[in-house]
C-alpha cells in the first residue's frame, strides 16, 4: 500500500483523500479487498472514503461502513461510484 496514505494531510495525490485508519487496517488484513481497492480509479477511491466518513454519529457506524466496503471490495460487487 505504498501509494495510499493513512491519516491526514500526507497523501501527495490531491485527487484522493487520505485513508481513514480503520479502513487502512482492514485493507491490510484482507489481501483480496486491498488488491481490488488498488485497482480502482481515483474517483472510486474517493467515493469509498467519503462513504465511510459521511454522517457517522458513532465509531460503530463508521466500522459498519468499513466492513461493508471491505466485503464489497472482496467480492468486487458494488459500484462505488454511486456510494453516498
N, C-alpha and C positions, 0 to 999 in steps of 0.2 A: 504494500500500500504506500509506496514511496511518493506517488503523485497525489495523495489525498492527505489533507491536513486536519488535525484534531484541535479543537479549542477555538480561540477567537483571534482573528487578525493575522494568521500565519500562512494562509493559502496564497501563493503567488498567482494563482489563476483567478482573476477578478470575476470570472463568469460563474464560479461555483462557490457557494458558502463553505466555510469550514465544517467538518463533520462533527455532529454532537458526540460527546464522549461515549454515551451509552450505545449509540449506533455504531461507532467505530469498534468498540469492544465486541459487539455482536457480529460484525463483519469478520473480525479476526478469528472468531470461533467457528465460522461457517464458510469453508473454502468455496463451496458452490455459489452461495449468495454473493460472496466477495468477488468472484470471477465475473458473475453476471453484472454486478454493480460497476465494475471497472470497464465493462464494455458499453455502458450507457453513454449517451451524449451528455454534454454539459447541462442542457435544459432538463433532461430526465433526472440527472443527479440533483439539480437544484429543486425540482418538484418534489422529490422524495424528502429532501432535507426540510423544505418548507412544510410538507405534510406532517412530518414528525414534530416540528416546532410549533405548529399552529394550534391555538385555542386549547392549551393544556392548563387545567386548573390544578392538577396534581402531577407529581412524578409518575404515579401509577398510570395516568392517561398517556403520558409520553412513552412509557415502557410498552403499553399495549400497541401503540403505533409502531414502535421499533420492531416488536415481534411480528406484527402484520407485514411490515416492509420486508423483513428478513425472509419470512415464509414465501411471500410473493416473488422475491428475487430468487430464492432457491428453486422455485417451481417455474420461474420465468412466466408467470401467469397474470401479471397485472400491467395495464397500460399506465405507466407512471406519468404520462403527460396530462392525465385527467385528474390527478390527485389534488385535493384542496384541503 
